[in-house]
């Protein structure tokens, strides 16, 4: 078995975590989170990356629910780090085509690369929620 193979149950469909994430999002974020899980379930890896980055933007701007009580220093820590920068750059390379993007050039190896990038993107999203709300 390939060690790099993505296991759906290990990172996307953790029921307790997903309930927690949904409770801390506003309505726009909740809808996008459900869409992200659906994209993962159908192995729409580019969509997982795009939606994960979009959700982080929504978290930063949808001033609704628990986010209203998060301290400014924590907000800065959550939204200004190298992982967020990587995710935004990855999303932008997919949606604003300027040349070949690793994972988007077709073939099994490229699909595996994209799947791993999708996993990393989702983990960045979850880590951001953890930083913001600290209840995991």
N, C-alpha and C positions, 0 to 999 in steps of 0.2 A: 504494500500500500504506500502511496506517495505521501511523505510526511507533510508536504505543503498543501495537501488537499484541505479545503474548507469544510468544517463540520457545521451544518446549520444549527444544530441544537446547542452547540457550545457558546455561541456568541450572539445570535440574533433573537432567539426565541426563549429567552429566560423570562418566564412569566412574571415573577416578582419584580425584577428589574424594570420590565416594560410597564407594569402598573405604576411603579414609582415615577418613572420618567413622565408618563402621561399625566400624572397628578401634578407635576411641576411645570407643565406647559400650558399656555393659553390655547384657545380654540384653533387658531391658525397652526400653531406648532403641533397640536395633537393630531390634526389631519395629516400634516406632512410626515409625522412620525409613523402613522399607520401606513402611509404610502411607501415610506422607506422599508418597513417590514415586508410589505407586499413585493417591492422590487427585489429584496433579498430572496424571498421565497421563490421567485421566478428566475433567479440568477441574472437579473438585469443589473450587472455590476456597475456600469457607467451611471445608471440612475441612482444607485446607492451612494456613490461618491457625490453626485450633484445634490441629491436631497440631504445628505449629511451636512454638507457645507451650507446649504440653504437653511437648514434647521439651526445651525449655529448663528447665522445672521438673524433669524427670527428670534432666537433667545436673546440676542443683544438688543433687539428693537421692539419686541412685543412686550411692552411694559404692562403685563397683566398677570395676576396671580402672585405666587411666592417670589418671583424675580424682583418685585417692588421692594422687598425688604433686604435684598442682598447688598452688602457693603461695597462701596466704590473700589476699594483695594482688591477685593475678591473678584469683582467684575473685570478689572484690569488684568489680573492674573489669569482668569479664565479665557479671555478673548485676545490676549496679546502674548502668544508663545510660538515657538518654532513649529509645533504640530498644527496649530491653526493656520499658520502661514503655508505649510506644506499642503494642507487640505485645500485652501483657497487657490493656490497655484495649480494643483491637480485639477480641481473643478474648472478653473479658467482655461487650462490647456485643452480640456474636452469641449467646452462650449464655445470657445473663441479660437477656432482652428487657425494656427499659424505654421503648422508643420506636423510631421509624424509625432505621435504621442505613444510612449511605451504602454502596451496593453491594449492599444486601439488599432493595431496593424493586422489583425486577423491571425488565425491559427490557434492550435491548442496551447502553446506556450504563452502566447499573448493573452489568451483568455485566463490562464492561470495567474499571470501577472496582474491583470485587471481585478480578478477575484481577491487577490491578496491586498491590492490597493483599496478595494471596497471594504474589506475587513478592517484595515487600518483606519479608514475614514469613519466607519461606524464606531470603532473604539475611541477615536478622538472625540466624537460627539458624546459618547457615554462618559468619558473622562471629564469633559466640560461640564456636563450636568452634575457629576460628582463634586467637582470643585465648587460649583455654584451652591449646591444644596446640602452637601456633606452628610447625607443620610443613608448612603449605601452601606 
